[in-house]
Amino acid sequence: MSDIIRRDPRAEWIARNRLHPLHAAMQKVESSWMGPNGVIRKNPHAVGFIGPNGIKRIDRSGAQQGGAGKRSAASAVVQLPLHVVEQPAFHIVVVPDMVGGRLSSHDKDLLGLANKLAGSDGAVVAVVFGDYKETAFDTAGVDRLLHIEGEVFDGYAPEQRVLALSAVESQLAPRHWLLPDSRTGGGELGRRLAAKLGERPATRVWQVADGQCIGRAGAGQQDLLRSAPRLILAAVECADPVSDTRHEVRPLQLEDKIARCLPRIEDLGAVAVNPALIPMAEAEFILSGGNGVKDWAQFHQAAEALGATEGASRVAVDDGFMPRNRQVGATGTWVTARVYLAVGISGAIQHLQGIGACDKVVAVNMDPGCDMIKRADLSVIGDSAEILAALIKLATEYRQGGARDAA
Amino acid sequence: MQPKSLNIISLVSVGAHPTSGRARRAEQDARAVELGLRLAGDQLQVLHAGDPHEEALRAYLGMGLSEMTVLEQPKQGDALPLLSNYLKDSGAQLVLTGSQAETGEGSGMLPFLLAEQLGWPLVVGLAEVEKVDNGVAEVLQALPRGQRRRLKVRLPFLASVDNAAPAARQSAYGPARRGQLVAEDVAVVEDSLLAEAQLQPARPRPKRLKVIKAKSGAERMKAATAKASGGGGQVLKDVSPEQGAEAIFKLLIEEGVLR
């Protein structure tokens, strides 16, 4: 596609018509020519081309002929080679955690391990419960996607999920089950499944090679080396994630209906916890204020209305508006929030390092050119006080609406 | 406050100090005992499968227990059948365990297997028992990131306790000496795992390298000097504060952080 030379008939027409007002501008400027006395003359202003950020660049390698050269279609995103498994010899089933509906880095490591175990003959099946927002299953290495929906799987329903997984077991008889040994659900689900299937799992596994696996044992003082069992609960960074293939993500259906069980554990929903008591390093949602915040009473009010843990940039802490233990960044706490709402923070590099592990960053700032906005997934340019006031109003309405529905 | 009839058993193991490796009371099991003491007071029963002459077990007695039952078995024995046999006949309504042993395999499977064998529901990461009413308990479950979830579960049930549960009280020396370790003779079952697997000192895990798959020098340079940038974030300019707040609010709802 990109190699096809495209003609521009209009430019050619203008080049033929010397009376056209754009004729002079669109003429290719010669950078060197033979003068009347046989001396080569050069026009240094005509050398080079204007780069993408408006700076003149000179490329002496001859690779680039400047912007006035051939016109080509916008460079297509390089497609990774597609890995196709038409008739899988066996299946490797992965049950990712899907925290927030997306594959976490732990899940991606696990899919990398699954692809290592599957080789070229096996198919990697990902079993996903409920709604998801992930769009990159193909580059993460999922050959088959088994999406199990139903309101019985919503909320906390480990027993029902185990029943669904045992239906998968009887349909596919996978060679390996891989689950993340995490506190976000995978560790529990995997152990429940192991108890149900009667398999003895290898837990906290950090290396699988040549049919042997190594996992941490006890309190982490010892390693347990054993032959790889069918069910593996793997720790973070157990393998490298898939990076150079694309997979099909062919949808897969369960043939049998999943048995229903009466839930013995009833989920009564999340309990409101005081966000100020959650350690900042593990808070899920942080509202962070910086130099741009003028009304700190309103900032605290917003944190309360949104139910967010408070954070601050160094400037806000140095100026005495927030305590030192609330500082986010290289000198303060490195946070791992899923959503980080930065109000009036321009984004010093030390601060950006501190929020490196955050999933979604939202910036509210006056300056559209600051570094925080380059990092942010959503930025709103405007006055922070007015935006916070509007946010408080929305959040209170949302809370009251929810209370009215419950009543 | 709690009805007198609540029959609670805490399962304990021998832990290992993280630095010296010396035997001690296990951190999470001590929390299970603490939770049991808060619920049942001195009615709490504590159960261990292993060596009754282990001195570290006395640290549990020092938390205010007069006695503790030990199902006698050698170190390589499988604790699971002994415990499930004992619990079947014990009439316990709530069994508390830690979530993972500090010595041996430490797979954390024991509560799950016990629940499967006994046919009881299992609550993972119990933080607090709020109330027990008519044979139904309302409990708080600890979730990652400091969150809590309320669950309703019918007695009898098993619960594993992790570091979110209340911290264990200090162990006092006098009660620890005075307490009784009651040994019970049971049939020993060998654990098959250690025949095929081997324990070795933990190797430090290899650090993940940042691999840059660049084909040309320019790409490598770009990768080396790249600034942290999300790239392609949505920027809302020249909007009213209400519209901006609306957009932020929508994202918060989508991400499910507003509750």
Interface residues (C-beta under 8 A of the other chain):
Chain A: G100 K133 Y156 P158 E159 R183 T184 G187 E188 R191 R192 A194 A195 K196 R200 P201 A202 T203 W206 I214 R216 A217 G218 A219 G220 Q221 Q222 D223 L224 L225 R226 S227 E237 D240 S243 D244 R264 I265 E266 D267 L268 G269 A270 V271 A272 V273 L277 I278 P279 E282 A283 E284 F285 L306 G307 A308 R338 V339 L341 I349 L352 Q353 G356 D359 K360 V361 V362 V364 P368 D371 I373 K374 R375 A376 D377 L378 S379 V380 I381 G382 D383 E386 I387 L388 A389 A390 L391 K393 L394 A395 Y398
Chain B: G15 A16 P18 G21 A101 E102 T103 G104 E105 G106 S107 G108 M109 F112 L113 A115 E116 P121 L122 V123 V124 G125 E138 L140 Q141 L143 P144 R145 G146 Q147 R148 R149 R150 L151 K152 V153 R154 F157 D162 L193 E196 A197 Q198 L199 Q200 P201 A202 R203 R205 R208 V211 K213 K227 A228 S229 G230 G231 G233 Q234 V235 L236 K237 D238 V239 P241 E242 G244 A245 E246 A247 I248 F249 L251 L252 I253 E254 E255 G256 V257 L258 R259
